[in-house]
């Protein structure tokens, strides 16, 4: 099977840089804690675009700030 690389989520890094807690992100983005943890720990299998948009909005960042494609 061909290796197409992977997407790395860097939400924890942005949270730390901006000094925003997971609790604040969870509440302001209206996310469940388990869902947020899945995104923060790179355990999510399918990205939900609405969730990504909420995270970017609350963190006041661009999508490339929280995601990286690695070959």
N, C-alpha and C positions, 0 to 999 in steps of 0.2 A: 504494500500500500504506500502511495506517495505521501511524503510529509509536506503539508501545505503551510507549516508554521502554526503560530497560535497568537491569540489576542491576550495581552496581559492587562489587567485592570489595576490602576494605580490610585485608587480612591483613598486608601489609607495615607499615602504620601501627601496628597493634596489636603486631606484633613489636618495632617500635622503641620504642613506649611502655613495653612490659613488659621491654625489654632481653633478649629471647629471640632466639637465633640461628635461622636457617633449619635448620641442622644439628640443633639440639636438637628443634625441632618435627618435622622429618622422622623422627628416630629415635623420639621418644616417641609420635608418632601413627602410626608404622609406615607411612609414605608413601614413595613413590618420589620422587626429586629432580625428575624431569621433571614429575610430577603436581603437586607442590608449586609448582614454578615456573609452571605453567599457571594455577594458582589465584592466585598472587601477582601475575602479570602480566595478569590478566583475559583470558586466552586460552582459558579453558575454555568449551565450548559447552553442556554439560549438567552441572548440578551433581549430585554424588553425595551423598545425605543422610548416609550413613555417614562419608564424608570430612569433611563440614562438622561433624558431631558430634564427630569426633576432634579437629579443629582447635579447636573451642570448648572441649572438655575440657582439652586441653593448655594452651591460652592462658588458661583459667579466665575465659571471657568469655561473653557472650550472643550469639546469632546476629546481632542488630542491630548489635553492635560490629564485625563483620567484613563486613557486607553493607549496601548502601544501594540503594534504588530511586530512580532519577532519571527524571523525565518528559521 
